[in-house]
Amino acid sequence: MLRIENLTKVYPNGTQALKNVSFEVQEGEFLVVIGLSGSGKSTLLRCINRLIEPTEGRILWDDIDITAAKPRQLRAIRRQIGMVFQQFNLVKRSKVITNVLSGRLGYTNPWLSLFGLWPSGEKQRAHRALERVGISEKADSRADALSGGQQQRVGIARALMQEPRLILADEPVASLDPVLAHSILGYLEMLNQDGATVICSLHFLDLVHRYATRVVGLKDGLKVFEGLPKEIDRQRFKEIYGEEAQEVRAATMEAA
């Protein structure tokens, strides 16, 4: 179980991105974090694996305090946490297979991997990961030769290489069209069904209703909602997204 306790993040410029946020994530959940841009979603996800250092509060995973972990312990924790980024975070000029293999950096000799000297077993693991996301034929292509949807599948394959217990997906479909969005979330759902806990930030409620088992809503760094997707009615939507967004949603529903 993952516990977020009174998490606060204040950036050096004074921006308070998270304000005393607390909630729990059960093993095997597909938790979706929603809110407008700037609500704190990305900061929250990046605090969980300490890509961003929290200012206050604790993050406990199986009663281990991630926020207090020393470098060696943090390295071991990060092995179990896969990260999928909005902008893919691939080395664009490198081959797809090289990008996928980078997901094993926490398990292998860093000096050997620096020179591309990967054990044959790791290469086989990378090919299996690409097969799972349906792009094994792109293994030797440059990452920048792929479409956006294909690049995101490479990002998921890279996360798969960690054999993660927890996957953090930071707006993984924000730059994709609706068909590709469902494709990418379908792969995350598959990993969730295989046993991985997923925490995913999203904007669109239709995707939230389709994939989330539970939802946390943020607004201006505060947690303003926690519950089931079906509990997000007009009033809840207004609390999370604000008056203007509520009016846009109502107009859209009337037009439909």
Phi, psi and omega in degrees: 000142177254130179238125174258121185237111172052045185284128179228138175226121175243121179281160182305331179280003178097351179294126178262099186279329178227140185230094171057049183274132178222136171189170179239151176235120180279153176303130176088003178284158166244086183271130177249133176257125183239164179150165179293165171302134182088004181281345179114005185298309182294320178300316180302309182297321183284339172289328184299320177255013175061033163293333170238134180276123176297153176276318178215165177096179182226152172234114183246131178235115187052042178068011172264127182279101181297324183293340180255001185293135174284166186309315182294317179293320179297322177300317179294322178294316183295336175303329185266002183240111176273146181235130176241124189257155178298316183262022171074320179053046176262156170277100194299327184273356179268161178293157177303314183299325179294318177298319181293318180298333180298343175292348179259010183300330180285352184247345189244170176294116185297331181289320178294317181293330179301326180261013178072023182264081182264138175302149182301326180297324179289323178296320177295321178298319180295319178295322178295322178296319178293325176297322182296329179258010169078023179226038180299333181287350181263009187306322184260007176278153172290144183299325183283359176270356184265156173289169180300317179296321178293320179296322179292327176294326174297319178299322178291319178299320177299316177296323179300328182299337180279353187050056192285146169274335182228133176241127175255119182242109186265099182048054189291346183237015185298328184259013184247155177285168187303322181294314179293326179301314179294325179297312181294315179294332175296322177292320177296322177297321178299316179295323177297317179293335176279356174122351181280139171281136181239131169240118190229131175265135182219162175258321196265130186292331179296324177289322178299313181295329182282323191247333188283141167268334177205158187227140168241129179252133178244145173215120180053038176085354180258145171281118182246355178204143169210122181170200182275152179305321183292346180276355180275087177269190182302318182292316178297319179301317180297320180295325183277314189256348176094169185299315183297316179296323178299319180293319178297317180297316181297319179296321179296317180295322179293321180294327179290000000 
